[in-house]
Amino acid sequence: MGVSLSQPSIAAKTCNFREFMRDTIPKSDYLTHNIHQYTAKLIPQIPRYFIEKYTQDNCIVFDPFCGSGTSLLEARLLDRNAIGFDINPLATLISEVKTTPLNIEKTSETIKSVKKKLRSRDSSTTVDFPNIDYWFSSEAKKELSKIKVAVESLKQESDEDIYKFMQVCFSSIIRKSSYADPRIAKTYKSKRVKEKLRVGWVPAPSLYFESALEKNFEKIKLLSRQLGENSRYVKVFDLDAREASSVLKQNGIKIDLIITSPPYINAQDYFRSYKLELWWLGLLTSGELRCLNKKAIGTEHISGFDYNERPNSENQLLNSILNKIWKKKKAAGKKKAYVILNYFENMKTIFNELYCTLRSDGYFCLITGNNTICEVQIPTYIILAQIAENLNFKLIEMYKDKIRNRSLFPNRNHLCGTIKEEWIAVFQK
């Protein structure tokens, strides 16, 4: 018997947010939104619309899966305060840099100083991590090492915000300097890249870095001038969404609006996708990366389950999905069923945490998409809406928006299915 994709009690409104918000946000990469590539980024038009609709000046906006900081930047631009959590230290670094205005004169002088160091010094450092020679040529390693030394010298010499800006510029060129295909989310040496290498392509990290400095400096100048005397804050933390209520309660913070796009089930491995950047910046060791990967929401790295026993959920729709996948592909299907159950159990824990962080009558805006796993469609947005309602959130609005552009494909084989639509559910406490 087929699974019934029963709709939530409120019908979804179809809305093209890019077109709807065109007069406000003509391009999605304005200001610092494109300061660093980040896979499956939320377009800024969506958080802008809901922040304007559900908050006032000086309210607090919280994104527990802040990624590269799209919601946080839009909140600050709208004169709101913002708090972001993410367990990926690269994500929190990008979020912090893209939302922080800099002293333009000091930044300009620092850029000149770094360029001078790169051209006049031959100092380098030893950077080593798993399979480094598979991903980088010896010349690329040498150039990246020189850039790393120049950037790290700023840690003691320069303003901390400028140092972090330089780190992001450095990180933004690592993928391009490697043999990994920049069009694919996972770190992967594709046939296209192999062909480029065969005909003599040689990465040029120093040129890429100088170009990134110039491009990103222009972006940060525009941001700094636009924010002007804006005194609102953005605070970003390397924290797990499952710690939300305890951390915010300790600091006496109640949230006015939660707006977030959580990870999809099994669709993106953010740590594997950015392992080269994490390793070159020294943000994680390979052991720490493996540990966080197991901890991530939506991870396939789960243990402690008896795969001979069919998983069971109190949610009837989810149970039907689990049963169908369990029968689909023997051992693989059995594990996938537990991956899916683990995802929704974790999301239930997080929704409970988020409920505790909200002010009375506060709002929760959830942006997600449906997955296809083992050729079975997972109605993620419906199951998550049901979970939220069972925790006393009241569903008040729902929208559907087509995903038109992706900076990176989901994975090289498209095994999880391309996610073509985003569903935006708005709840009230």
ZIWOCOR-V374405 format. One record per run of one state. SS is the DSSP state (a for helix, b for strand, c for the rest). FROM is the first residue (numbers start at 0). LEN is the number of residues. Records with the same first field share a line. If there is no record, write none. Layout:
SS = FROM-LEN ; FROM-LEN
This chain:
c = 0-12 ; 14-2 ; 20-23 ; 54-5 ; 63-6 ; 77-3 ; 85-3 ; 98-5 ; 120-11 ; 135-2 ; 152-1 ; 157-2 ; 171-12 ; 184-6 ; 198-6 ; 227-6 ; 237-3 ; 250-4 ; 260-9 ; 273-1 ; 281-4 ; 295-20 ; 326-3 ; 368-2 ; 373-2 ; 378-1 ; 390-3 ; 402-6 ; 409-11 ; 428-1
b = 12-2 ; 59-4 ; 80-5 ; 183-1 ; 233-4 ; 254-6 ; 357-11 ; 370-3 ; 375-3 ; 393-9 ; 408-1 ; 420-8
a = 16-4 ; 43-11 ; 69-8 ; 88-10 ; 103-17 ; 131-4 ; 137-15 ; 153-4 ; 159-12 ; 190-8 ; 204-23 ; 240-10 ; 269-4 ; 274-7 ; 285-10 ; 315-11 ; 329-28 ; 379-11
